[in-house]
Amino acid sequence: MDLTQAYPIPLWLLLLMVAATLWALLTRLLIPSVRWFLRRRVNRVLDEISKVLDIGIRPFQLTKRQVLIDRLVYDTKVIEAVNQHAAEHNMPRDVVQAKVLEYAREIVPAFNAYIYFRVGYWAAKGFARLLYRVRVGFIEDDCLKAIDPEATVVFVMNHRSNMDYVLVSFLVAERTALSYAVGEWARVWLLQSLVRSMGAFFVRRNSGSALYRRVLERYIAMATQEGVCQAVFPEGGLSRDGALREPRLGILDYMMRNYDPEHDREIVFVPVGLNYDRTFEDRTLLRAMEENAERRSKIFVVKTTLRFIGHNLSLMLRSRWNRLGFAQVNFGYPVSARAFCAENAINFRHLSTDERFTYVQRLAENLMSAIAEVIPVLPTAVIAQVLIQHSDTPMPGTGIVHQAMENIAALEQQGVLVTLPRLTRAHNLKTALDMLALRHIIEQEDDTYTVPKESLLILHYYANTLAHRKTASP
């Protein structure tokens, strides 16, 4: 062979050799370097935030995701469920084990402190404040600081909007990192990766599979025992009519099922009330209550969403855009699981199934009552109450605002937390009234307002957030 002679090679072979070389460089040099760089940034963020967080990030959250998946898949109770499922359905055990692995990969998050505190926090903060005038209230200013730093803290809240995730996450980010249970709506490409990196875990809300429920139960039990701070919506879904829904016991039962108040880590539930002057989903949620309503196509939903975004962007460019009113979060008095067990002289670990559900139901009702007590009083809700009371006759704007002021005063006399500034209260109420007119929910002629019959449903949606409160008589 003449080594000085050039030998031609096929183009496909050349491309293959170049691709193999690039892949070797990528896997041996670039990817390890990027991982090292990212890991260094994450560790720096962890060092910074560990000095200021009231409730620290637990080792469980920093454990590699694959380790958590393996721990969940080979959990003793999960293995028992695998054997039982295989026997009952006459299936090979390997097939059932593969299904469990699929469930575990779907559920277990991939918490990333850098993304949570350096990307998610600022994005959530900016987005929430772009859309709303954000306010926060406390029944007692130091109620959160008094919680044992080693306790498992669970924020329990009403579910008004999908904005709830964004709002609460950034408001408590200076105290802790939250782990949410997120529905299947977020399991779309890219979004699900972001959601997982924020520490959220996916839940199949209406799954009838006992095997799936066992895997989910064991993950929630592990996270609770390890002290992971969590956020839970006891209602299980968005309120369709604006009023509080009956609590669903699933996740709460998973947390308490094996709880031993004498030996286990303390669990502290923090009631959280959320409310908005306007939610994006109001008409959609009301439409979902109609039995014979025609199902909207995805194209229609996308077109409507883009039209809404385009309209508001147009208003911004013309300096005519106003935010959507107030969005507020109130925090109530913490509820101790250990104190609940002491008051009822129980140990959940020793209860039968029926007894356990009886006490979980009682705990859930106590938490829902605590949530109801801290649901914010916002202008749109108060104005909606007045408009419903006087829906039969036109009413001047000054009269509506005056009646709303009296209703708020009656609430304050009952000891209800009202954070609307007194000096601008009348202005805020008038602004809420005008916003309802701009949305064509009510009709305006000069300073007189009329309520069309077809608008009563949406007015009730907002007024129902205060339905459990007693206000002044009309």
Helices and strands as residue ranges (DSSP letters): H 11-25, I 26-30, H 31-49, H 59-62, H 65-73, H 76-88, H 93-107, H 113-114, I 115-120, H 121-131, E 133-138, E 152-157, H 163-171, E 179-182, G 184-186, H 191-197, E 201-202, H 210-225, E 230-232, H 250-256, E 267-276, H 282-288, H 298-317, E 326-331, E 335-336, H 337-344, G 348-350, H 353-373, H 379-389, E 395-396, H 397-413, H 425-438, E 443-445, E 448-450, G 453-455, H 456-463, G 464-466
